[in-house]
């Protein structure tokens, strides 16, 4: 790969958040953007001085100047757009989930091997400051032996357009599956899931799925650990929460019940009233190149950028966005695998897809396919 890595961003809703991060990353050039809506495309292109603009994704993929694409389009498009990019010889970063079918996940893994290209699913939780804090405790040995992991993602999706109404909870489970596999860099071996409750009739008809909540147990491969994950999207009274908790023999860390509150750290063998302690999670900008460090805590569009645009960053997704960019770009520069790579992304994504199938079969144990395991 040439000294400068040329990136194109596909989808300019959430995707626009990443424009200034790439523009400030050393050795990277954001050469093109793609958006079906030409008015929005030109607004963003003019604001950030990006000359190459595409309304047609297939035309963008023909551009020889583009080395890699960062896909931020609606969920149903992820699989096919990633496959097209890999077939066109482009490296791929794609927002979650990797795809919506096991077959699409398998094709992406196959193409990365066949064409020797890099793929990374841009899972925010495994680069959020809370996760990075727990990972640091684990790597320092402060947790002791990890005994159990759990995570949840609950959100009220009423009123969201397009493919969202009635979406089965586990279909889009990477925000809670990613961290339970990512902390120890393990793979899921098999899953068992139960549905609970019933959503409104007008929602059920979209996917023929009645469940208000899906709750899954995940057996970790080559490990004595299992993990518990659960999700809800409709007809459950719950504040938005992407949580991750780890229980160790020396310390355990629990996500706050109310967003914005401190983490709770439990330390073994202290007097009962001293065991729990509220801890303000530190930021991990120190892990990043200096030019993009500010994006973990500050707005992307600050006074020196584009005040008229309303996107914000930092607080959302735990400051993960610059870490995601760094992981992807650094992997391309150094010729190494990012986390999660194609195989790992497939394992994470297929947990959710297969968990829903398990729920439909009364909790049947379903193994993860072989292509989701590292060779």
Buried (B, 14 or more C-beta within 10 A) or exposed (E): EEEEBBBBBBBBEBBBBBBBBBBBBEEBBBBBBBBEEEEBBBBBBEBBEBEBBBBEBEEBBEBEEBBBBBBBBBBEBBBBBBBBBBBBEBBBBBBBBBBBEBEBBBBBBBBBEEEEBBBBBBBBBBBBBBBBBBBEBBEEEBBBEBEBBBBBBBBBBEEEEEBBBBBBBBBBBBBBBBBBBBBBEBBBBBBBBBBBEEBBEEBBEBBEBBBBBBBBBBBBBEEEBBBBBBBBBBBBEEEEBBBBBBBBEBBBBBBBEEEEEEBBBBEEEEEEEEBBEEEEBEBBBEBBBEEBBBBBBBBBBEEEBBEEBEBEBBEBBBBBBBBBBBBBBBBBBEEEBBBBBBBBBBBBBBBBBBBBBBBBEEBEEBEBBEBBBEE
